[in-house]
Amino acid sequence: MNNIWQELEKPILCLAPMEGVTDIAFRQVIAKAGRPDLFFTEFTNVSSYASEKGRANALERLAIAPTDAPIIAQIWGKNPEHFGATCAALKDLGFAGIDLNFGCPDKHVNKAGGGAQMIRTPDLAVECFRNAVANSNGLPVSIKTRLGFSFINEYQTWLPTLLKEHPAALTVHLRTRKEMSKVPAHFELIPDIIELRNQYSPETKLLINGDIKDRKQALALFERFPNLDGFMIGRGVFENPYCFTDHAPTKAELLNLLHLHLSLYNNSNFEPLKHYFKIYIRDFPGASDLRAQLMTCHSTDEALSFLQRFEQHPENFGGKLEP
Ligand SMILES: Cc1cc2nc3c(=O)[nH]c(=O)nc-3n(C[C@H](O)[C@H](O)[C@H](O)COP(=O)(O)O)c2cc1C
């Protein structure tokens, strides 16, 4: 049975799963700019998939494009049977692996017993993991989590609990749930975490996440810690959608990505896309005006035609637009 985690060369660079961001449209944009070794879906709730009412929505979140492969489905929840039911479907949907979200700090998710709440219910986390593996049809099952719920030193017991289950990969976001993303990631703990992996499950691929902006920074960390297997980059894509490459994009290239994003985006839900204009429109004299104007649009078609009109006037960019 193929295991994508074993097939990929070190260091494995991944685009972090991000709810409301890493959907099918955005992943195609990043694939165009320069793809990571592995994509992840936004997290999908297992109880939603397991219910008649929620399944269509779950399947929509799990839709993938040809340029996504290889891609991992990320799932969350608290019901072991529902983990099993969801995992049973994922191979046929085209996924290369399954990732369990044991780290989301969102209070609604935690109240529902999922995400980082799993750190507080380790027996349930293990049961969910085992049910996922038992129903995965051979797909590798990995885990993404945080150091702890409230205290940093929780990692000393929480990570061994997970490693003893021998997940295919473990991604550690180097913060606690309580820290959200408000403090710098605890890079100083990397050597300790590598030790734990080596002690409890040497075959588990170990990935680090938090404050890693781009490929260059990931490679520098890999040089310091060659026993790591990979890195996940999340918010770095907001600063540079080409962050998985060494390429410094021109303004024209960034605007082309916006064209692509607009043309792929689900028009019926245009408003959330507005959060992401800043990724593509910045660092030229008319950038903030253009963003402000695009914010007044009500559909992707309207935004596209507005953008085309703007681009016909290179003076808008404070000079000639690079090819
Ligand atoms: C908007 C947003 C949505 C996120 N959604 C998810 C998610 O669905 N699943 C997950 O495991 N983590 C999620 N995260 C956390 C990221 O995957 C990542 O762990 C975090 O942003 C830290 O990495 P970074 O410093 O590279 O951004 C989300 C983060 C952001 C900013």
The ligand as an SDF file (V2000), in Angstrom:
LIG
                    3D

 31 33  0  0  0  0  0  0  0  0999 V2000
   -7.9340   31.5920    8.7610 C   0  0  0  0  0  0  0  0  0  0  0  0
   -7.3460   30.3650    9.3870 C   0  0  0  0  0  0  0  0  0  0  0  0
   -8.0440   29.1650    9.3520 C   0  0  0  0  0  0  0  0  0  0  0  0
   -7.4940   28.0020    9.9100 C   0  0  0  0  0  0  0  0  0  0  0  0
   -8.1590   26.8030    9.7780 N   0  0  0  0  0  0  0  0  0  0  0  0
   -7.5510   25.6400   10.1820 C   0  0  0  0  0  0  0  0  0  0  0  0
   -8.1030   24.3690    9.8780 C   0  0  0  0  0  0  0  0  0  0  0  0
   -9.1760   24.2340    9.2510 O   0  0  0  0  0  0  0  0  0  0  0  0
   -7.4460   23.2640   10.3230 N   0  0  0  0  0  0  0  0  0  0  0  0
   -6.2540   23.3550   11.0130 C   0  0  0  0  0  0  0  0  0  0  0  0
   -5.6730   22.3270   11.3890 O   0  0  0  0  0  0  0  0  0  0  0  0
   -5.7150   24.5440   11.2980 N   0  0  0  0  0  0  0  0  0  0  0  0
   -6.3030   25.6790   10.8770 C   0  0  0  0  0  0  0  0  0  0  0  0
   -5.6840   26.8770   11.0770 N   0  0  0  0  0  0  0  0  0  0  0  0
   -4.3510   26.9090   11.7250 C   0  0  0  0  0  0  0  0  0  0  0  0
   -3.2440   26.8120   10.6530 C   0  0  0  0  0  0  0  0  0  0  0  0
   -3.3030   25.5790    9.9690 O   0  0  0  0  0  0  0  0  0  0  0  0
   -1.8590   26.9530   11.3090 C   0  0  0  0  0  0  0  0  0  0  0  0
   -1.7260   25.9360   12.2650 O   0  0  0  0  0  0  0  0  0  0  0  0
   -1.6760   28.2950   11.9930 C   0  0  0  0  0  0  0  0  0  0  0  0
   -2.1070   29.3690   11.1600 O   0  0  0  0  0  0  0  0  0  0  0  0
   -0.2010   28.5210   12.3800 C   0  0  0  0  0  0  0  0  0  0  0  0
    0.6260   28.4640   11.2510 O   0  0  0  0  0  0  0  0  0  0  0  0
    1.1750   29.8110   10.5290 P   0  0  0  0  0  0  0  0  0  0  0  0
    1.8950   30.6060   11.5760 O   0  0  0  0  0  0  0  0  0  0  0  0
    2.0780   29.3070    9.4360 O   0  0  0  0  0  0  0  0  0  0  0  0
   -0.0210   30.5380   10.0120 O   0  0  0  0  0  0  0  0  0  0  0  0
   -6.2300   28.0450   10.5590 C   0  0  0  0  0  0  0  0  0  0  0  0
   -5.5360   29.2780   10.6010 C   0  0  0  0  0  0  0  0  0  0  0  0
   -6.0740   30.4190   10.0240 C   0  0  0  0  0  0  0  0  0  0  0  0
   -5.2760   31.7120   10.0680 C   0  0  0  0  0  0  0  0  0  0  0  0
  1  2  1  0
  2  3  1  0
  2 30  2  0
  3  4  2  0
  4  5  1  0
  4 28  1  0
  5  6  2  0
  6  7  1  0
  6 13  1  0
  7  8  2  0
  7  9  1  0
  9 10  1  0
 10 11  2  0
 10 12  1  0
 12 13  2  0
 13 14  1  0
 14 15  1  0
 14 28  1  0
 15 16  1  0
 16 17  1  0
 16 18  1  0
 18 19  1  0
 18 20  1  0
 20 21  1  0
 20 22  1  0
 22 23  1  0
 23 24  1  0
 24 25  2  0
 24 26  1  0
 24 27  1  0
 28 29  2  0
 29 30  1  0
 30 31  1  0
M  END
$$$$
